[in-house]
Amino acid sequence: MNILVVEDEPLVRLTIVDALLDAGFTVIEATTAEEALKHCDHVDALFTDIRLPGDLTGWDIAERCREAHPNIPVIYATGFSHVPHRNVPGSVFFPKPYRADHVIQAIRELTTGV
């Protein structure tokens, strides 16, 4: 299963990518929304930070990826407590810091319908 990880903080990205690889997932990494949008057609799930460099956010990435793939599961993460949570079907929201095993469990549940 291919997971697109969009995270601009290198240490945070490395930590979640390593955990996903250890769990048996294939990972595509992106540090910006613009870079991430190039990969929407090649992934089974999206894990994205909400606040990213540039004009687009994680919300924007998910919205654009879902234009072509409406059922792609999305896991949102943010370290900013003032970012309002949006109830988006087929998605999960994690405040930072999050536990990688919780993210992995959420991906499995969202992609298997459990």
TAKA-V97707 format. One record per residue. N is the residue number from 0. RES is the residue in one letter. SS is DSSP state (~ for helix, > for strand, _ for the rest). Layout:
N|RES|SS + N|RES|SS
This chain:
0|M|_ + 1|N|> + 2|I|> + 3|L|> + 4|V|> + 5|V|> + 6|E|_ + 7|D|_ + 8|E|_ + 9|P|~ + 10|L|~ + 11|V|~ + 12|R|~ + 13|L|~ + 14|T|~ + 15|I|~ + 16|V|~ + 17|D|~ + 18|A|~ + 19|L|~ + 20|L|~ + 21|D|~ + 22|A|_ + 23|G|_ + 24|F|_ + 25|T|> + 26|V|> + 27|I|> + 28|E|> + 29|A|> + 30|T|_ + 31|T|_ + 32|A|~ + 33|E|~ + 34|E|~ + 35|A|~ + 36|L|~ + 37|K|_ + 38|H|_ + 39|C|~ + 40|D|~ + 41|H|~ + 42|V|_ + 43|D|_ + 44|A|> + 45|L|> + 46|F|> + 47|T|> + 48|D|> + 49|I|_ + 50|R|_ + 51|L|_ + 52|P|_ + 53|G|_ + 54|D|_ + 55|L|_ + 56|T|_ + 57|G|~ + 58|W|~ + 59|D|~ + 60|I|~ + 61|A|~ + 62|E|~ + 63|R|~ + 64|C|~ + 65|R|~ + 66|E|~ + 67|A|~ + 68|H|_ + 69|P|_ + 70|N|_ + 71|I|_ + 72|P|> + 73|V|> + 74|I|> + 75|Y|> + 76|A|> + 77|T|> + 78|G|_ + 79|F|_ + 80|S|_ + 81|H|_ + 82|V|_ + 83|P|_ + 84|H|_ + 85|R|_ + 86|N|_ + 87|V|_ + 88|P|_ + 89|G|_ + 90|S|> + 91|V|> + 92|F|> + 93|F|> + 94|P|> + 95|K|_ + 96|P|_ + 97|Y|_ + 98|R|_ + 99|A|~ + 100|D|~ + 101|H|~ + 102|V|~ + 103|I|~ + 104|Q|~ + 105|A|~ + 106|I|~ + 107|R|~ + 108|E|~ + 109|L|~ + 110|T|~ + 111|T|~ + 112|G|_ + 113|V|_
